[in-house]
Amino acid sequence: MGIKPSRGIVDQNVIDAAIEKSVLAPLPSETRRELLRGAKQVPLASKEYFFHTGDPPRCGLIVRGFIRTGRVHPDGRALTVSWEYPGAILGLLGVLRPPAALEIQAVIAATFLEFSAPLIRELTMSDPKLAWAVTGLATTFLDRALDKAVMFALSDLRSRVEWRILELACRNPPGTPLLAEVTQDELADAVAAARPSVARVLKTLRDEGSIKSMYGGILVLKPQALAPPPHRHQVA
């Protein structure tokens, strides 16, 4: 009888599939091998943090799960910046130019392949192909951040409601249900819309099976259904 793998640890096929979706895919095999040297798997429970403000910078490839990145204002308020999927490399820019700007949190149970921060800095300084890839994708990330600003200002009501519900559901302790503790009135205020309009969006989401109205809030049943689709070759 074989040894049962540890909880959250994935096999090599899952890692390979994530690498092929990532910034590493176009790089020479030798560069990829060097970057993966000493990498380790890091399982996370739902709502557990891979990187929290004040921690030493960390960088990893999402190989399983669904991830939230966010920024915390000095007054304690938190803003979600993006939702990320397998193939995204997160924390890279913070490792290269500390301090890291974004918190990294699992929405559902997830697994990262964490890279060695000193090794990443060394290779980026010595390998032009890796440095060029990082530069190009950092520009892509800036473009996406600008797209998010436009989305907050001009997007349709459903997108704003979905984003806010999922963001609120991530605020409870790790391992607890994805429950957004918010009333319809509070949600309407948060998305700058009339309550009847928000109620219609919530009904649609309930009919689709994405959420369930509960005493004390809104239970998220299908978190990925509330988030934008993944982008290929993401980095943050």
C-alpha angles and dihedrals in degrees: 000000000000126000112267110239118244116263112279095010112127131204126252094261091063091049092049091051091052092048091054089056093048141080087265094067098083094043123102113271091243091057091048092050091051093048092049093050108120094003115152135197117248116193117203132195121227109292093008116135125240089187127013127185108276095027122117109270115273132187129198147156117242106234098166137015138018124291139201123209120197148163128230121217117222088251090061100256114136128214125195111228102181149345115233137197139195110306095040117119109212131190094024097122092046091053091050096043111019141235099064113234101204135057115224119214134172113237093190128009106304144173128218128196099220119210127210107263095210090049092051091052091048095049094045089054094047106032114067093193092057092043091052092049091051091049093050094047093046086058089049090052090052090052090051091049089055089049088054091053089053090047092054090051103038111016124119120270095253092057092050092048093048092049093049095047093051092045092052092046090060093061098079122090121283115279095023124115119279094256120161104209098211138117123228090251091053091046091050090052091048094054095037095240140121116271095238090054091050090047090057091052091049091051090053091050091049091049089052091052095242097119141015126210111236137178102273099019150326120314114215110220100171109029096176090055089063096051133074116265119268124272122223118246098011124179132176 
